[in-house]
Amino acid sequence: MLSTNRPALAPALSIEQISKAWGSVVALAGVTLDVPAGSCLALVGESGAGKSTLLKCLNRLEEPDGGRILIDSADIRSRDPVILRRGIGYVPQGDGLLPHWNVRRNAALVPQLVGLGDANRRADEALALVGLDPAVLGNRWPHELSGGQRQRVALARALAGGQGIMLLDEPFGALDAITRHELRETLLAIRAARPLTVVLVTHDLREALMLASAVAVLRNGRLEQTAAPDELVGNPATPYVAELLSRSGVTS
């Protein structure tokens, strides 16, 4: 367990009137969301809704054209983007593992970058937390792992530095149904074990309802509804949200 390097408190996120466009293409149009400390927000919607763009604004992989993002009331633009990213766990689409590094070194990346002297121990603790035995898998190479194991290593890398925020961009989308279910259970266990604030991008509304404290439905860069899972299912705010629920086979 990551008992020695977990943050004392999970940070809160505030997203205020974020906009982003590429020429005439609007990716985000005045999106405002609050993510309370220790909660999980799922961003759902069709392709092109703006989910991944919004997620990348949270760690400054994308810079918004307007609005601001706060972590514990501090504007993230006041921080060096590289230092900011090292303090935020990020699992991109695909696992993003470095193929020429073994499992332990991949998991130890952030602790090494920030100069923690016990990087390998932290990596091993993170690997154990995500369900991998570091004694068995720590010296293996990414190409020797299954897809589910690779995603677990990516989760460990997003935890090993004691990060209090985790950003997940479709982390389970390319996996088979059984492995997806196992990794969803792993994510729930991780959140129970340490104080994390999580933002999850997913196309799978059922996954969002299972994992999230609140679900934000995006459409063409605009926010249709944000609600707790039960409220979203029982009281869709717009015809689009009702249609999305229906197409996903979700009924109240």
MONOR-V46427 format. One record per residue. RES is the residue in one letter. BURIAL is b if it has 16 or more other C-alpha atoms within 10 Angstrom, else e. Layout:
BEGIN
RES:BURIAL + RES:BURIAL
END
This chain:
BEGIN
M:b + L:b + S:e + T:e + N:e + R:b + P:b + A:e + L:e + A:b + P:b + A:b + L:b + S:b + I:b + E:b + Q:b + I:b + S:b + K:b + A:e + W:e + G:e + S:e + V:e + V:b + A:b + L:b + A:b + G:b + V:b + T:b + L:b + D:e + V:b + P:b + A:b + G:b + S:b + C:b + L:b + A:b + L:b + V:b + G:b + E:e + S:e + G:e + A:b + G:b + K:b + S:b + T:b + L:b + L:b + K:b + C:b + L:b + N:b + R:b + L:e + E:e + E:b + P:b + D:e + G:e + G:e + R:b + I:b + L:b + I:b + D:e + S:e + A:e + D:e + I:b + R:e + S:e + R:e + D:e + P:e + V:e + I:e + L:e + R:b + R:b + G:b + I:b + G:b + Y:b + V:b + P:b + Q:b + G:b + D:b + G:e + L:b + L:e + P:e + H:e + W:e + N:b + V:b + R:b + R:b + N:b + A:b + A:b + L:b + V:b + P:b + Q:b + L:e + V:e + G:e + L:e + G:e + D:e + A:b + N:b + R:b + R:b + A:b + D:b + E:b + A:b + L:b + A:b + L:b + V:b + G:b + L:b + D:e + P:b + A:e + V:e + L:b + G:b + N:e + R:e + W:b + P:b + H:e + E:e + L:e + S:e + G:b + G:b + Q:b + R:b + Q:b + R:b + V:b + A:b + L:b + A:b + R:b + A:b + L:b + A:b + G:b + G:b + Q:b + G:b + I:b + M:b + L:b + L:b + D:b + E:b + P:b + F:b + G:e + A:e + L:b + D:e + A:e + I:e + T:e + R:b + H:e + E:e + L:b + R:b + E:e + T:b + L:b + L:e + A:e + I:b + R:b + A:e + A:e + R:b + P:b + L:b + T:b + V:b + V:b + L:b + V:b + T:b + H:b + D:b + L:b + R:e + E:b + A:b + L:b + M:e + L:b + A:b + S:b + A:b + V:b + A:b + V:b + L:b + R:b + N:b + G:b + R:b + L:b + E:b + Q:b + T:b + A:b + A:e + P:b + D:e + E:e + L:b + V:b + G:e + N:e + P:b + A:e + T:e + P:e + Y:b + V:b + A:b + E:e + L:b + L:b + S:e + R:e + S:e + G:e + V:e + T:e + S:e
END
